[in-house]
Amino acid sequence: MQNKLPFSRYFVIGVMLFALFFGAGNLIFPAALGQNAGTNVWMAIAGFLITGIGLPFLGILAMGFSGSKNLEELASRVHPLFGIIFTSLLYLTIGPFFAAPRTGAVAYDIGIAPFVGESFGQIGLFIFTALFFIVTLWFSLNPAKLVDRVGKILSPAIIILIFVLLVMVIVKPLGLIEAPQASYANGAFFKGFMEGYNTMDALASLVFGIIVINSIRSMGVTSTRGILLASAKSGLIATMFLGIIYVGVAYLGATSTGAFGLFDTGGPVLGKASEYYFGMFGTVMLSVIILLACLTTSIGLMTACGEYFHTLAPKISYKMWVFIFSLVSFAIANFGLANIINFSIPVLMFLYPLAVALMLLTFLSKLFNHSQIVYAAAISVTFMISIIDGFKTFCDLLGMKYFGWLTHIVAFYERVLPLYKNGLGWLLPVLITILITAIFVSAKNFFTFRVKNNTENAA
């Protein structure tokens, strides 16, 4: 048994973790942020980095610190039913409901759309996503080393291409950074903070954390402290790469508005920038790499979701689960990238606070002896706030008036919860709940121990 690894091992695990987190979809969000934030780009990207790389790093550490075998086991500390429901929702979110369809839509927007006329856009999207998810289904049903090998080649290729592109942007900027759009004119930091949710990496970290931990254990590190330190060092390497790319792509987006105009999503920004600097060759290279990267990500998501739901409902075969998820992903992908992103936001506003609260509870768990009361109370408080945030965001998205009951609750939350309007209204109530319930549990255990001890002495 060993507690330390050479740096080369940490680097290998860190690059693997980076590849797990980084998909072509991650490029579109900082690009869109840069375009919309304009001169406020640095404040906005600071907020984005907290949720885009800070929370995923926290998630990796939480899984290492918890000692749990998987996410369901960790979430079951609240209640076994919560463990199943929360884990299922998380897999569906990073799988067939949003992240997997997004891979097909991103691949089309960046890899195919530049070569297809706008008049054939919807038909082109339908045909492309049909082929895309047929290939995804085939590889998911027939797992092969080819996917892993292509992924290992693609990750360095994407990094190299993006770094070259970012160097060109610094040496020869596309244009001047313009004024921010209305949504970023005030509160750019918190707007960027919320935009980081779109990467879904904090949710994915609760799944990927187990992969990292198993890799560390396979190298001979088995102690909790050793695993936590190795996870931290590997996580820092992965998040460093992600952070550099996010900052660079955000700057690219900020300088591109004058040259290309404002886009609905960040996808076209990268395609236009590649064409601007490298001509048709750059466009083709970016298209091929992004297409293959999205495909390998899609296959990985289908495989992971199929395996989890097969363990949950073994009467339905793994192959049937993968077929169902591929079909659902294909259908949702045809709503288009902008719609997929928009409709994922209410779900993320609901799930993210629950995921972060679970991470915080994991780190503090030893202080209250892993008491289920503390877990259940903190998650219940989080749920009561985040579910309202989800409904509110959904109504805002559709331009609907709030339901009567929702109006009163939102008004109450805005009045009494600090940072509620910035999407962090759940944070202080959860911390207070953890403190109060932890004190209650400690006092209860103390008095129980004293009574037991006095009874034994009297006997």
Buried (B, 14 or more C-beta within 10 A) or exposed (E): EEEEBEEEBBBBBBBBBBBBBBBBBBBBBBBBBBBBBBBBBBBBBBBBBBBBBBBBBBBBBBBBBBEBEBBBBBBBBBBEEBBBEBBBBBBBBBBBBBBBBBBBBBBBBBBBBBEBEEEEBEEBBBBBBBEBBEBBBEBBBEEEEEBEEBBBEBBEBBBEBBBBBBEBBEEEBBEEBBEBBEEBBEBBBBBBBBBBBBBBBBBBBBBBBBBBBEBBEEBEBEEEEBBBBBBBBBBBBBBEBBBBBBBBBBBBBBBBBBBBEBBBBBBBBBBBBBBBBBEEEBBBBBBEBBBBBBBBBBBBBBBBBBBBBBEBEEEEEBBBBBBBBBEBBBEBBBBBBBBBBBBBBBBBBBBBBBBBBBBBBBEBBEBBEBBEEBBBBBBEBBBEBBBBBBBBBBBEEEEEEBEEEBEEBBEEBEEEBEEBEBBBBBBEBBBEBBBEBBEBBBEEEEEEEEEEEEEEEEE
